[in-house]
């Protein structure tokens, strides 16, 4: 069952990418999924896709990363090592967004339709609020060895703060938004975008903290982040859906109108 789902998922990505390329005559073809992707069973609690592992019981996945930046302004918490966003990412990994997306789909993670960008009027003033469906909530943890050699695990959000307010990204701040396919391009693969601190529709995951729409605010906490090239393990952990206030919920306002009509 899982193997059939995986093959369909892979073929769907590849077919969409190639068909769009042929029709639109793009100068560069979309990034292709790695060849021969298929999960390998290690045990009842671990399957592997390349260097990535996942647990079908807990629905967690984990993969190796290294510390890529520990001083400069950040737009991403995690990017792959093969694309252009690497210079502004806290961590880097050889695991691709394709591999992560396939694992998340196999684990039946449901991406949120949460709005990524604000709308603005002609004067540049924000209009309305970002709508949210309450889905896709997740935690990103980082496991590493401390200076004393002991294993430590903590939210990756504890390593990044807002330079103005000094508030950390913190725990439970992440949403699996799933990226997008536009004109045959799977945006996460094109940019290597796995977890964005500065909100980006192409990223697999995003934060929605105050200031996450500003690309000049977010910096590593130098005393917290291990030295460059330190090897760490990143863990994606699903969290329960949340209840969204009516004014920010998709359909929250429109739901009231049909009720009045019935009355």
VOPAGU-2260 file (C-alpha; in pm, 1 decimal, decimal comma):
REM VOPAGU-2260
SITE   aa  ch    i         X         Y         Z
SITE  UNK   A    0       0,0       0,0       0,0
SITE  UNK   A    1     270,8     244,5     100,2
SITE  UNK   A    2     483,2     144,4    -199,1
SITE  UNK   A    3     193,8     207,6    -440,1
SITE  UNK   A    4     129,4     546,8    -279,8
SITE  UNK   A    5     497,6     638,6    -307,6
SITE  UNK   A    6     519,5     542,2    -674,5
SITE  UNK   A    7     207,1     746,0    -755,0
SITE  UNK   A    8     341,4    1043,7    -563,1
SITE  UNK   A    9     678,9    1028,4    -743,7
SITE  UNK   A   10     523,6     986,1   -1088,8
SITE  UNK   A   11     282,2    1272,6   -1022,2
SITE  UNK   A   12     563,9    1511,8    -937,1
SITE  UNK   A   13     776,1    1406,4   -1234,6
SITE  UNK   A   14     487,7    1411,5   -1484,0
SITE  UNK   A   15     367,1    1753,9   -1376,5
SITE  UNK   A   16     718,4    1894,6   -1391,1
SITE  UNK   A   17     798,6    1759,2   -1736,9
SITE  UNK   A   18     461,1    1846,6   -1890,6
SITE  UNK   A   19     480,7    2205,4   -1772,3
SITE  UNK   A   20     836,1    2234,7   -1901,5
SITE  UNK   A   21     737,5    2109,7   -2245,6
SITE  UNK   A   22     435,8    2340,2   -2271,9
SITE  UNK   A   23     594,5    2657,8   -2144,7
SITE  UNK   A   24     939,1    2611,6   -2299,1
SITE  UNK   A   25    1118,0    2714,3   -1982,5
SITE  UNK   A   26    1492,1    2771,5   -2009,8
SITE  UNK   A   27    1567,4    2539,7   -1718,1
SITE  UNK   A   28    1368,1    2226,9   -1635,0
SITE  UNK   A   29    1220,8    2190,3   -1286,8
SITE  UNK   A   30    1430,6    2013,9   -1026,9
SITE  UNK   A   31    1357,9    1641,2   -1041,5
SITE  UNK   A   32    1297,0    1408,9    -747,0
SITE  UNK   A   33    1597,1    1186,4    -665,9
SITE  UNK   A   34    1592,0     857,3    -856,7
SITE  UNK   A   35    1468,0     534,0    -704,0
SITE  UNK   A   36    1307,3     688,6    -395,7
SITE  UNK   A   37    1147,8     418,6    -185,6
SITE  UNK   A   38    1124,5     368,7     190,5
SITE  UNK   A   39    1335,0      92,4     339,5
SITE  UNK   A   40    1207,0     -79,4     652,5
SITE  UNK   A   41    1461,1     -86,8     934,9
SITE  UNK   A   42    1218,3    -190,9    1209,1
SITE  UNK   A   43     852,8    -152,4    1303,7
SITE  UNK   A   44     938,4     196,1    1430,0
SITE  UNK   A   45    1180,0     314,7    1162,7
SITE  UNK   A   46    1175,7     344,6     785,5
SITE  UNK   A   47    1443,8     523,3     585,4
SITE  UNK   A   48    1447,7     729,8     266,3
SITE  UNK   A   49    1812,6     799,5     199,0
SITE  UNK   A   50    1953,8     968,0     509,7
SITE  UNK   A   51    1605,8    1053,0     642,9
SITE  UNK   A   52    1424,0     828,5     893,3
SITE  UNK   A   53    1059,2     826,3     998,5
SITE  UNK   A   54     841,2     645,4    1249,3
SITE  UNK   A   55     493,3     545,5    1121,9
SITE  UNK   A   56     366,9     505,3    1479,2
SITE  UNK   A   57     464,7     844,4    1622,4
SITE  UNK   A   58     453,7    1016,2    1278,8
SITE  UNK   A   59     790,7    1178,8    1355,0
SITE  UNK   A   60    1075,5    1208,4    1110,7
SITE  UNK   A   61    1440,1    1296,2    1164,1
SITE  UNK   A   62    1745,5    1366,2     950,6
SITE  UNK   A   63    2107,7    1484,5     985,3
SITE  UNK   A   64    2205,5    1849,7     952,2
SITE  UNK   A   65    2506,0    2065,5    1028,1
SITE  UNK   A   66    2539,3    2417,4    1164,8
SITE  UNK   A   67    2573,0    2641,1     860,8
SITE  UNK   A   68    2551,1    2997,3    1002,5
SITE  UNK   A   69    2582,2    3123,1    1360,6
SITE  UNK   A   70    2619,4    3500,7    1325,7
SITE  UNK   A   71    2452,7    3643,8    1013,7
SITE  UNK   A   72    2091,6    3753,8     958,2
SITE  UNK   A   73    1870,3    3452,7     887,2
SITE  UNK   A   74    1572,7    3385,9     665,7
SITE  UNK   A   75    1569,8    3008,4     713,5
SITE  UNK   A   76    1622,6    2760,8     992,4
SITE  UNK   A   77    1692,9    2473,5     752,6
SITE  UNK   A   78    1784,7    2453,2     383,7
SITE  UNK   A   79    1937,9    2180,4     173,1
SITE  UNK   A   80    2301,5    2214,2      68,3
SITE  UNK   A   81    2234,4    2234,7    -303,7
SITE  UNK   A   82    2035,7    2557,2    -356,8
SITE  UNK   A   83    2063,0    2935,1    -334,8
SITE  UNK   A   84    1911,4    2995,4      11,5
SITE  UNK   A   85    2203,4    2831,3     190,7
SITE  UNK   A   86    2383,2    3156,8     276,3
SITE  UNK   A   87    2092,2    3269,3     497,0
SITE  UNK   A   88    2010,5    2940,6     671,1
SITE  UNK   A   89    2098,8    2839,1    1026,6
SITE  UNK   A   90    2131,6    2468,2     938,4
SITE  UNK   A   91    2200,1    2281,7     616,0
SITE  UNK   A   92    2131,1    1922,0     516,3
SITE  UNK   A   93    2196,2    1678,3     233,7
SITE  UNK   A   94    1836,6    1557,3     266,2
SITE  UNK   A   95    1618,5    1712,6      -4,1
SITE  UNK   A   96    1274,9    1874,2      24,9
SITE  UNK   A   97    1143,8    1600,7    -205,7
SITE  UNK   A   98    1249,6    1330,7      41,4
SITE  UNK   A   99    1098,4    1518,5     335,9
SITE  UNK   A  100     773,3    1586,5     150,8
SITE  UNK   A  101     735,9    1221,9      50,1
SITE  UNK   A  102     795,9    1106,6     407,9
SITE  UNK   A  103     542,2    1357,2     543,0
SITE  UNK   A  104     282,8    1240,4     291,9
SITE  UNK   A  105     346,1     877,1     382,9
SITE  UNK   A  106     297,2     973,6     747,6
SITE  UNK   A  107     -29,8    1145,5     643,5
SITE  UNK   A  108      70,7    1489,3     765,4
SITE  UNK   A  109    -187,9    1739,3     644,0
SITE  UNK   A  110     -42,9    2072,6     529,4
SITE  UNK   A  111    -210,7    2388,8     648,9
SITE  UNK   A  112    -375,5    2626,8     403,1
SITE  UNK   A  113    -272,9    2909,7     636,7
SITE  UNK   A  114    -210,5    3232,9     447,5
SITE  UNK   A  115     158,6    3318,3     413,9
SITE  UNK   A  116     143,4    3680,1     293,4
SITE  UNK   A  117     -52,8    3988,1     396,6
SITE  UNK   A  118    -252,4    4193,8     147,3
SITE  UNK   A  119    -194,9    4569,1     116,3
SITE  UNK   A  120    -390,1    4864,6     -19,8
SITE  UNK   A  121    -251,7    5128,5    -259,5
SITE  UNK   A  122     -89,3    5318,1      26,3
SITE  UNK   A  123      95,5    5009,9     148,8
SITE  UNK   A  124    -127,5    4964,2     453,0
SITE  UNK   A  125    -202,1    4600,3     549,2
SITE  UNK   A  126    -556,4    4482,3     479,0
SITE  UNK   A  127    -731,8    4230,9     703,0
SITE  UNK   A  128    -560,5    3944,3     884,2
SITE  UNK   A  129    -388,5    3622,8     779,7
SITE  UNK   A  130    -649,8    3348,8     760,4
SITE  UNK   A  131    -578,8    3014,6     923,7
SITE  UNK   A  132    -732,5    2666,3     928,5
SITE  UNK   A  133    -556,8    2551,9    1247,4
SITE  UNK   A  134    -389,8    2255,7    1076,4
SITE  UNK   A  135     -29,0    2153,7    1018,2
SITE  UNK   A  136     103,5    2252,5    1361,4
SITE  UNK   A  137     441,3    2102,0    1436,0
SITE  UNK   A  138     755,7    2124,8    1643,0
SITE  UNK   A  139    1109,3    2126,2    1507,0
SITE  UNK   A  140    1361,6    1991,4    1754,8
SITE  UNK   A  141    1738,5    1974,9    1730,0
SITE  UNK   A  142    1942,4    1701,3    1894,9
SITE  UNK   A  143    2313,8    1754,0    1950,9
SITE  UNK   A  144    2600,1    1699,2    2193,7
SITE  UNK   A  145    2669,9    1973,3    2447,5
SITE  UNK   A  146    3013,9    2089,5    2553,5
SITE  UNK   A  147    3020,6    1815,8    2817,6
SITE  UNK   A  148    2951,2    1550,0    2556,8
SITE  UNK   A  149    2597,6    1481,9    2681,0
SITE  UNK   A  150    2310,5    1455,0    2434,9
SITE  UNK   A  151    2072,0    1752,0    2435,0
SITE  UNK   A  152    1739,8    1802,3    2258,9
SITE  UNK   A  153    1558,7    2135,8    2238,1
SITE  UNK   A  154    1338,8    2339,7    2001,6
SITE  UNK   A  155    1537,6    2485,7    1716,1
SITE  UNK   A  156    1342,7    2806,0    1784,6
SITE  UNK   A  157    1551,2    2853,6    2099,8
SITE  UNK   A  158    1853,7    2922,4    1878,3
SITE  UNK   A  159    1703,0    3219,3    1691,7
SITE  UNK   A  160    1570,6    3552,7    1816,4
SITE  UNK   A  161    1422,0    3880,0    1697,7
SITE  UNK   A  162    1703,5    4137,3    1705,6
SITE  UNK   A  163    1465,2    4415,5    1811,4
SITE  UNK   A  164    1257,7    4245,1    2078,9
SITE  UNK   A  165    1512,5    3974,2    2175,3
SITE  UNK   A  166    1224,6    3723,9    2178,8
SITE  UNK   A  167    1315,3    3377,3    2055,7
SITE  UNK   A  168    1120,0    3195,4    1788,3
SITE  UNK   A  169    1054,0    2946,7    2068,5
SITE  UNK   A  170     873,5    2612,4    2074,7
SITE  UNK   A  171     554,4    2515,4    1892,5
SITE  UNK   A  172     592,2    2804,0    1647,2
SITE  UNK   A  173     602,7    2602,8    1327,0
SITE  UNK   A  174     338,6    2517,8    1068,7
SITE  UNK   A  175     371,0    2262,7     790,4
SITE  UNK   A  176     251,7    2465,0     490,7
SITE  UNK   A  177     367,4    2217,8     226,0
SITE  UNK   A  178     523,8    2452,4     -32,6
SITE  UNK   A  179     370,6    2488,6    -382,3
SITE  UNK   A  180     404,6    2363,1    -736,2
SITE  UNK   A  181     397,0    2656,4    -981,6
SITE  UNK   A  182     445,9    2606,3   -1356,9
SITE  UNK   A  183     587,2    2262,7   -1284,9
SITE  UNK   A  184     834,1    2385,6   -1025,8
SITE  UNK   A  185     816,2    2241,4    -673,8
SITE  UNK   A  186     928,9    2560,1    -501,0
SITE  UNK   A  187    1081,4    2391,5    -196,4
SITE  UNK   A  188    1311,2    2189,9    -422,0
SITE  UNK   A  189    1404,2    2489,2    -636,3
SITE  UNK   A  190    1515,6    2692,5    -333,7
SITE  UNK   A  191    1611,2    2412,2     -96,0
SITE  UNK   A  192    1360,9    2569,0     143,7
SITE  UNK   A  193    1271,6    2336,7     431,1
SITE  UNK   A  194    1193,3    2561,3     730,5
SITE  UNK   A  195    1153,1    2939,1     689,3
SITE  UNK   A  196    1184,3    3193,3     971,0
SITE  UNK   A  197    1101,5    3475,2     729,0
SITE  UNK   A  198     773,2    3352,0     580,6
SITE  UNK   A  199     807,5    3208,1     230,8
SITE  UNK   A  200     535,1    3027,0      36,5
SITE  UNK   A  201     792,5    2796,3    -120,9
SITE  UNK   A  202     909,0    2655,0     211,8
SITE  UNK   A  203     781,2    2325,7     350,2
SITE  UNK   A  204     742,0    2482,9     697,1
SITE  UNK   A  205     699,5    2839,5     822,8
SITE  UNK   A  206     684,9    3035,1    1144,5
SITE  UNK   A  207     416,5    3296,0    1204,2
SITE  UNK   A  208     573,6    3485,3    1493,2
SITE  UNK   A  209     538,0    3864,5    1502,7
SITE  UNK   A  210     803,2    3997,6    1266,2
SITE  UNK   A  211     817,4    3683,0    1053,1
SITE  UNK   A  212     732,5    3904,1     754,3
SITE  UNK   A  213    1056,8    4102,1     800,7
SITE  UNK   A  214    1377,9    3960,3     651,3
SITE  UNK   A  215    1614,6    4174,1     858,1
SITE  UNK   A  216    1508,1    4085,2    1212,9
SITE  UNK   A  217    1617,5    3728,8    1278,2
SITE  UNK   A  218    1961,8    3630,3    1406,4
SITE  UNK   A  219    2120,1    3325,2    1570,7
SITE  UNK   A  220    2178,8    3344,9    1945,2
SITE  UNK   A  221    2554,4    3306,0    1922,7
SITE  UNK   A  222    2604,5    3169,5    2272,7
SITE  UNK   A  223    2339,1    2901,1    2210,9
SITE  UNK   A  224    2432,0    2780,4    1862,9
SITE  UNK   A  225    2712,7    2522,2    1840,6
SITE  UNK   A  226    3022,0    2596,5    1626,7
SITE  UNK   A  227    3000,4    2590,6    1248,2
SITE  UNK   A  228    2985,2    2244,3    1090,8
SITE  UNK   A  229    2869,2    2082,2    1415,7
SITE  UNK   A  230    2658,7    1778,4    1327,0
SITE  UNK   A  231    2305,4    1774,5    1467,2
SITE  UNK   A  232    1985,5    1576,9    1413,5
SITE  UNK   A  233    1663,9    1760,4    1331,3
SITE  UNK   A  234    1331,9    1608,2    1439,5
SITE  UNK   A  235     991,2    1699,2    1296,4
SITE  UNK   A  236     713,7    1624,1    1545,7
SITE  UNK   A  237     341,7    1673,8    1466,9
SITE  UNK   A  238     125,6    1872,1    1708,5
SITE  UNK   A  239    -254,4    1872,8    1744,4
SITE  UNK   A  240    -464,7    2105,9    1532,7
SITE  UNK   A  241    -558,0    2429,3    1706,6
SITE  UNK   A  242    -884,2    2620,2    1733,8
SITE  UNK   A  243    -868,3    2948,1    1542,8
SITE  UNK   A  244   -1070,7    3255,7    1646,6
SITE  UNK   A  245   -1357,8    3330,3    1408,4
SITE  UNK   A  246   -1204,8    3653,8    1279,5
SITE  UNK   A  247    -893,0    3466,9    1162,3
SITE  UNK   A  248   -1053,0    3138,2    1060,5
SITE  UNK   A  249   -1113,9    3050,3     696,9
SITE  UNK   A  250   -1486,4    3098,5     646,7
SITE  UNK   A  251   -1519,8    3241,1     996,8
SITE  UNK   A  252   -1716,2    3544,1     882,3
SITE  UNK   A  253   -1899,8    3379,2     593,5
SITE  UNK   A  254   -2024,3    3099,7     819,0
SITE  UNK   A  255   -2253,2    3346,9     995,2
SITE  UNK   A  256   -2434,7    3463,9     681,9
SITE  UNK   A  257   -2602,8    3132,9     582,3
SITE  UNK   A  258   -2727,3    3099,5     940,8
SITE  UNK   A  259   -2904,0    3435,6     918,8
SITE  UNK   A  260   -3061,9    3336,4     587,9
SITE  UNK   A  261   -3198,6    3015,4     739,9
SITE  UNK   A  262   -3344,1    3208,0    1032,2
